[in-house]
């Protein structure tokens, strides 16, 4: 029987999701990322008994982005709730000047960086966040709007790497309504971030049209299913491209690729092999922007087919085509005027 989307989590269900993480990281400990919203409060409250029972060190970390009045007070409220739950707590503040554009992306990057700092300081092995199915659906929609490929449409993963740590999302397939209902049923206080409804942010605008999309069949469950299918395809493509890279790579210093062999691969695999080669050659982040990589390939592929010379930089790497080899080296320093 399907569980209603607004049913509180039972203890057994919560334990089945969290216990493996507490066992896997018993020796190193866990960081619980708690902002004070209902999803992260549910994570903290449900995790607290397991920390005591398993003896796994667990520490609550709240990131104060200092973007609106009252955020510091909310962080202190989370500290009180963590104390009630019997968990140590610390606040990490995002200091310094904030960007005028791309604020949410910058805030997200700062949050993960501060959480990673806290985890390294505590020698914890993993960070747990309370991302849920609604977050996943919004992520997929955002990336659809940005024209992402399979990697982007795969959304967030239940487990990912973050600066050498495990970033775990045990609630990723749960509707947010279930986490809210869990807090309400157990009388756990929480806060609501008003910026979640601010129309200047893309995620908030997407939330406003979400009911219209759901009415057409594009609701959170279907978007989450799309993410799962894209993740499955992405894993298969990555495995195929890793095997192709091993076949096509020639030497290590400098790294070169068999150019005709690269042309013989399906375009998606060729792009991924090229991206990996650029990264290993010391390229910066530029090659990871799919549109730039595609444009680069649109110039390189005809040169390979015609046996013509090619020399071009992308993202900090220099690609030189000669004698059937694509040689990749770090981009030389630019000369001053």
SEDOLUM-129943 format. One line per 5 residues: number of its first residue (from 1); for each residue x, y, z of C-alpha. Coordinates in steps of 0.02 Angstrom, whole numbers, plus 32768, in hexadecimal, padded with zeros to 4 digits. Example, Ala and Ser with C-alpha at 12.3 -4.5 7.8 and 13.67 -1.06 7.14 Angstrom:
<atoms>
1) 8267 7F1F 8186; 82AC 7FCB 8165
</atoms>
This chain:
<atoms>
1) 8000 8000 8000; 8046 80AA 7FCE; 806E 8123 805A; 8010 81C9 804A; 807C 825E 801B
6) 804F 82B7 80BC; 8065 8225 8136; 80E4 823D 81C3; 817B 81CB 81C4; 816D 8139 823B
11) 8202 8110 82A8; 8225 806F 8248; 822A 80C8 81A1; 829B 8152 81E2; 8311 80D4 822F
16) 831B 806F 818F; 8357 810B 8134; 83D0 814B 81B7; 8417 80B2 820E; 8489 807C 817D
21) 84DA 8129 817E; 84F8 8124 8239; 8545 8077 8229; 85B1 80A5 8193; 85F8 813E 81EA
26) 85FC 8103 829E; 86B9 8118 82A9; 86C2 81C4 8259; 861B 8214 8283; 859B 827B 8226
31) 856F 8331 8209; 84B5 835A 8202; 8490 83F4 8198; 83FD 8449 81ED; 83B9 84F1 81B5
36) 831F 84EF 8224; 82A0 84C3 819D; 822B 8430 81B8; 8290 83BA 814B; 8335 83D4 81A5
41) 82E4 83DB 8251; 8295 8331 822C; 8341 82F0 81FB; 838F 832E 829C; 8306 82F0 830F
46) 82FC 8244 82BC; 83B8 8231 82BA; 83D4 825F 8371; 839B 81B9 83BE; 8404 8157 8341
51) 849F 81BA 836F; 8489 8187 8424; 845E 80D2 83FE; 84EB 80B2 8383; 856D 811E 83D9
56) 858C 817A 8336; 85CA 822D 834E; 854C 82A3 8300; 855A 835F 82FC; 84D9 83DE 82C0
61) 8519 846D 8254; 84B1 8503 8223; 84EE 8577 819B; 84BA 862C 81B2; 84C2 867F 8108
66) 84A0 8729 8157; 8432 8759 80C3; 839B 8797 8123; 836D 87DB 81CF; 8349 8753 824D
71) 83BA 86CD 8203; 8430 86D4 8299; 839E 86C1 8312; 835E 862B 82AF; 840A 85D9 82BA
76) 8404 85F0 8377; 8358 859F 837C; 83A0 8508 8322; 8429 8504 83A6; 83A2 84F8 842D
81) 8348 846D 83D0; 83EA 840D 83B9; 840B 841D 8473; 835D 83D7 8495; 8386 8345 8423
86) 842B 8328 847E; 849A 8354 83EB; 852D 83CD 83E4; 8512 8462 8373; 8577 84E8 831D
91) 8551 857C 82AD; 85BB 85A4 8215; 859F 8650 81C9; 85B5 8681 8114; 8619 8721 8127
96) 865A 879D 80AA; 860B 87F9 8018; 8579 87A3 7FC2; 8569 87A1 7F05; 84E5 880C 7EB0
101) 84C1 8784 7E30; 84B4 86C8 7E44; 8494 86DC 7EFE; 843F 8635 7F1A; 84C6 85D5 7EBF
106) 854C 862F 7F22; 84EE 860F 7FC5; 84DF 8556 7F9B; 8599 854A 7F76; 85C2 85A5 8017
111) 854F 8532 807B; 85A3 8495 803A; 8650 84DF 8055; 8627 850D 8109; 85DA 8463 812B
116) 8675 840F 80E5; 86E3 847C 8153; 867F 8449 81EB; 8688 8391 81BB; 8745 8396 81A1
121) 875B 83F1 8247; 86F6 836B 82A0; 874A 82E0 823A; 869E 82A5 8205; 868B 8233 8170
126) 85E3 826D 812E; 856A 82FE 8126; 84AF 82DB 812C; 8435 8354 80DD; 8377 834D 80DB
131) 835D 8368 8020; 82B7 831B 7FEC; 8255 82F0 7F4F; 8214 83A2 7F38; 82C8 83E2 7F3A
136) 82F6 835F 7EB9; 8264 8392 7E49; 8296 844A 7E53; 834A 841E 7E2B; 8316 83BE 7D90
141) 82A6 844D 7D57; 8332 84CB 7D72; 83A8 8462 7D0A; 8325 8447 7C82; 8319 8504 7C76
146) 83D6 850E 7C68; 83DB 848D 7BDC; 843E 840C 7C40; 8472 8363 7BFE; 845A 82B9 7C55
151) 84D1 82E3 7CE3; 846D 837E 7D11; 83C4 832B 7CFD; 83FC 82A1 7D74; 83E5 8323 7DFC
156) 8428 82FF 7EA8; 8468 8254 7ED9; 843E 81FA 7F7C; 84F9 81F2 7F9B; 857C 8263 7F4C
161) 862C 829E 7F6B; 864D 8346 7FBD; 8703 8376 7FD6; 8733 82C3 8000; 869A 82AA 806F
166) 85F9 824B 8052; 8563 82BD 8037; 84CB 8254 8062; 8413 827D 8044; 83AB 81F8 809A
171) 8303 824F 8078; 831D 8274 7FBF; 828A 8209 7F86; 8210 824A 800A; 8192 82D6 7FEC
176) 81B1 836F 8057; 80FF 835F 8099; 812F 82C1 80F5; 81BC 8319 8150; 814C 83AB 817D
181) 80C8 8330 81BB; 814C 82D8 8224; 8179 837A 827C; 80C3 83A9 8297; 8093 82FD 82D9
186) 8120 8300 8358; 810F 83B9 8384; 81BF 83E3 8349; 81D2 849D 832B; 821E 84DA 8288
191) 8232 857A 8225; 8203 85AA 8174; 827F 860C 810B; 821F 869D 80B8; 829E 86A3 802B
196) 8255 85FD 7FEF; 81C4 8662 7FAA; 8227 86F9 7F6A; 81FD 870E 7EB1; 82AC 8750 7E88
201) 82EE 869F 7E9B; 82D4 8620 7E10; 82A9 8592 7E87; 821E 85FA 7ED6; 81D8 8624 7E2A
206) 81D7 856D 7DFC; 817A 8545 7E9D; 80F1 85BE 7E68; 80D5 8563 7DC3; 80ED 84B4 7E0C
211) 8031 8495 7E1F; 8017 84BE 7D67; 80A1 8445 7D35; 805C 83BF 7DA7; 7FB0 83D2 7D57
216) 8002 83A7 7CB0; 8056 830E 7CFB; 80FE 835C 7D24; 80F5 8350 7DE0; 8181 832E 7E5E
221) 816F 8271 7E53; 8182 826E 7D97; 8213 82E9 7D99; 8269 827F 7E1E; 824F 81E6 7DAF
226) 829E 8245 7D1F; 8334 826B 7D8E; 8345 81B3 7DBC; 833F 817D 7D06; 83BB 8205 7CD4
231) 842F 81CC 7D60; 8425 811A 7D21; 8450 8152 7C70; 84DA 81C4 7CB1; 852D 8136 7D10
236) 8529 80C8 7C74; 8571 8153 7C07; 85FB 8176 7C85; 862B 80BE 7C88; 8630 80B8 7BCA
241) 8695 8158 7BBE; 8712 811B 7C40; 872E 807E 7BDA; 873F 80E5 7B3A; 87BD 8158 7B8D
246) 8826 80C2 7BC0; 8826 8086 7B0B; 884B 812F 7ABD; 88CB 817B 7B34; 897F 8178 7AF6
251) 8A05 819D 7B75; 89FA 820B 7C0F; 8A77 8298 7BF8; 8A36 82E5 7B91; 898C 8292 7B89
256) 8951 826D 7AD7; 88B6 821D 7A8C; 88A5 81B1 79F1; 8849 8233 7987; 87FC 81BE 7904
261) 87C7 8149 7991; 8776 81DC 79E9; 8715 8205 794A; 86D8 8150 7940; 8682 815B 79E9
266) 85CD 8196 79FD; 85CF 8251 7A13; 8596 824A 7AC8; 8625 81D5 7AF5; 86A1 823D 7A91
271) 866D 82DA 7AF0; 8683 8283 7B97; 872D 823D 7B68; 8762 82EA 7B2F; 8723 8338 7BD1
276) 8784 82BC 7C39; 8822 82D7 7BD2; 8815 8393 7BE7; 8801 837E 7CA1; 8897 8309 7CAF
281) 88FF 8380 7C47; 88E6 8407 7CC8; 8851 8462 7C80; 87E8 84D2 7CF0; 872B 84D1 7CFF
286) 8702 8515 7C52; 86F9 846D 7BFA; 8670 8432 7C72; 85F4 84AA 7C25; 85A1 8436 7BA8
291) 857A 84BC 7B27; 8630 84F2 7B21; 866C 843F 7B11; 85EF 841E 7A85; 8629 84BA 7A27
296) 86DE 8484 7A3D; 86B5 83D7 79F7; 8659 8425 7963; 86FE 8474 792F; 876E 83E2 795D
301) 870B 8355 790B; 8717 839B 7858; 87D1 83B5 786F; 87E8 8300 78A4; 877E 82C3 7810
306) 87E2 832C 7794; 888C 830A 77E2; 889F 83C6 77F4; 8907 841E 787A; 88AD 8459 7916
311) 88ED 84BD 79AA; 8875 8508 7A27; 8862 8524 7AE2; 87CE 84FC 7B51; 87BF 8514 7C0B
316) 8878 8520 7C2C; 88B1 8492 7BBA; 8901 8497 7B0E; 88CA 8416 7A8C; 893C 83FB 79F7
321) 8912 8384 7969; 89A1 8338 7906; 89C8 8290 78B5; 8925 8241 78EF; 893F 8271 79A4
326) 88E7 82F2 7A0E; 896A 832D 7A8A; 892C 8385 7B27; 899A 83F1 7B94; 897E 847E 7C11
331) 895D 8522 7BBB; 89FC 858A 7BB5; 89FB 862E 7C15; 89BA 86C1 7BB3; 8A36 8747 7B81
336) 8A19 87F8 7BBB; 89FF 8881 7B3E
</atoms>
